[in-house]
Each structure stands twice: as structure tokens, then as C-alpha cells.
């Protein structure tokens, strides 16, 4: 379901340039930049900064990511990150990477989170036997551990978000998402960005 949704999003919003493949810290990174107001080079630099934090402060986790992920895909998507089960693909959302009001540590924690989904996937846990809330808590705990490994000024927002998420009920930590509504909102934001870029 999620994979089909992602493929539909990519087909719908792809611009004439199409996706471009890059190498960042040894990872294959596919960027499908559909936003004229976002510089691909800036997004790749932010991704590099985030991966550098993981490599420096949790090198063992960085090695897990290298083993568990076939690709990092940067696309427009209605949430900051996702993992494509069975494909080894971590999605990092384009506009999330482009934000300048958050640090690379916040981006890195999202990659750590999706990396835990990849780890569970590689362990061979069948999708139908997965407990979504339990898996989300495992991912949030990994974010918390990562935040605690960072210098305090970088780690504080990561820790704050992870602690708040871990305190949520099962229904809230792993909520049902109305992907059609999420896409409608994303399309509105993108249309506004295109109009603003043309002005």
C-alpha cells in the first residue's frame, strides 16, 4: 500500500528533469526535486550533514544503515520520512531537508528512525505480524538514544520530540493516516510554492 502510494506521488509530481542519482557518504541517493524553489545542492548538503552526525556520534548505527539501506530517496511526500519494506529504501522528504529552521540533528533522527524500520525489515519480521505501535516505539527509542549521544545543544530537540512521542498512546504513536487528505494538503502547498516562484 505505502509503496503504491509513493509511486503514485512520484509519477504525479515529477518535473521534466526527473530524478538524479548521487552518492553521499557511500549511500546511493536518488533526488526527485519537483520544487523550483528548492536547490538540490542544498538538500544534498543537508543530507550529508545529517549522515555525518550519525557517522560521528553513533558509528555503529551508521554501519547498520549502510547494511540495511539500498537507497535513500529524496522526494516530495506528506511526511518527513518513510521506509519501503522489502525494498531497502529510506524516503527523506524534500521540503523537510530544505528547512532551515531545524538542525541537521533533527534530519538525522528521522533517518535513524527509518533505519530502525529497515533493521526490523532485514530481520525478516513479516508485515502481517508486525505490531505498528511497538515498532514505532522501537524507532522513537532509537531517536532518543541518538539524541542523547549528541552534544546537548544539538540533541535537545531530538530528545524532546522522542520523549513526547514515547509518551503517546498506541493509537497516537502509530496513527492511521488519511493519505488522500495528506496528498491534497501537500498539493496545495506545492501549488502555492510554484505560484510564488513564478512571481
N, C-alpha and C positions, 0 to 999 in steps of 0.2 A: 504493500500500500504506500509506504513512505517513498520507496524508490520510484514508483509510478508517478507520484505527486511531484517529486523533484524533477524527473524527466519532463513532465508537462510544464513546470515552471521554466525550465531552461529553454525548451522549444518556444515558449510563448514570448519570452523577453530577450532572446538572443539578438544582438545587433549584427550589423554587416561584418564586423571584424571577426566575430566568432571567438571561441576560446583559444587561449595561448598557453603553451606548456613551458614551465620554468623549473629550475632546480633551486631549492632553498634549504641550506644546511643538510643536504643529502636527500631531501624529500622531493618527490615529483609533485609539483603544484600546478594545477590547471586553473587558470583565471578566465572567467567569462564575465568581463566587465561590460555591463549593459548600461552604465550610467556615464554620460558625458561629463558630469561634474566631478567625477572621481578619477584620480590619476592611478593607473595600475602600478606605477613605480612606488607610489606612496603606500599602497596596500601591501605590496611585496616587502617593503621595508618594515612595515608594522608587523607582518607575519614573521620576518626574520628576527625582529626584536623580541617577540613573544617566544619563539623557539629558543633563542639564546638564553632567556631566563630559565626555561625548563632545563636546558643543557647544563647551565651553570649551577643551579640550585638543587636540582634533582636529576643528576646524570643517569641514574638507573632508570628513571621514568622515561627520559629521552630515548634511551636504548629500547625500552618497551615500545614506544611509539614507532621507532624505526622498524621494529619487527612486525608490529601489528597493523600498520597502515600501509596500504599500497599507494595511496594518493591523498593529497589534501586538495579539495576542490573549493575554490572561492567563487561563489555565485550569489545572486540575489535570492533570498529565502526569507520566509516570515519569522524566523527565529535566529538567534545568534550562532547556533551550531547544530549539527545533526551527524549521526553516524549511519552509513548504509550497511546494514547487516549483510554478511555474505560477500560483500564487495571490497571490504577493507578501505572504504573511502570516508574520510572525515570532511564534512562540509563546514567551512567557516564563512559566515555571511559577509558579503562585500561591504555593505554600509557600516557594519559593526567594526570591521577592520579599519575603515576610513575615519571613524570617530576620533576626534582629538580631545574630547572631554574625559576620556578614560585612559588608563595607563596600559602599557603592553602586558602588565601582570594580569589584568582582567581578561585580556585576549588569551593569554597563556592558560589561565584557569579554565577557560572554555575548551581549549584544545585538550587539556588534561582530562576534563570531564568526558569528552567524546572518546578520548583514548581509552578510558575505562570501559566504555561500551564495546570498543574494539577488542579489549582484553577478554571480556566476557564472551564475545562472539568467537574469538580464536580458541577459547577453552572448550568450545563445542556445545554450549548450552543451547538447547533447541528453543526457537522463538515461542512455541506454544507453551513451554514450561517456565518461561520467564515471569518473574514477579516484578512488574514495572516499578512499583514503589520501592521495593528492596534494591533493585538495580540503580534507581535514581539516587538512593541514599548512599550506595557504594561510590557513585560518581561524585556526589557532593562531599563525601568524606575525603576523597582524593583531592578535591579542590581545597578543602580545609587544610589538609596536610601540606599541600603545595604552598598555600598562603603562609603557613607557619614557618616554612623553610626559607621564605623571602626576608629581606631586610624589613623591619617594621613599617616603614613609610610605604613601601610597595605592597606589602602583604595585607595591610589593614582592610582595604576594601574587599579583597578576596575573602578574607576571614569573615568579615561582616555578612557578606552575601551567603557564604556557605553555612554559617551558623543559623542564619534566618531560615534558609531552605531546609536544613535538617530538622528544624522545629515544626515544620508544617505537617499536617495530616497526610495520610497516604494519598487521598484524593487530590490534595493540593500540590504535593511534591511530584506527582506524576499525573497531571491533569489531562483530561480528554481535550483535544484541540479541534476546533472547527476550522479545518484547513481552507475551506472555501471563503470563510469570513476573513481569515488571516491573509489570504491572497488578495481579496478585494481591498483590504486596507493597504497592503503593500503596493498594489497597482495605483491607488490614489496618491501615495507618497511619491512613487516614481513619475507619475504624470506631472505632478507639481514640480518636481526637480527638473524634468525636461523643459517645461514651460519657463522656469526660472533661468535655466541655462541658455535658452534662446533669446531671452530678454536682454 
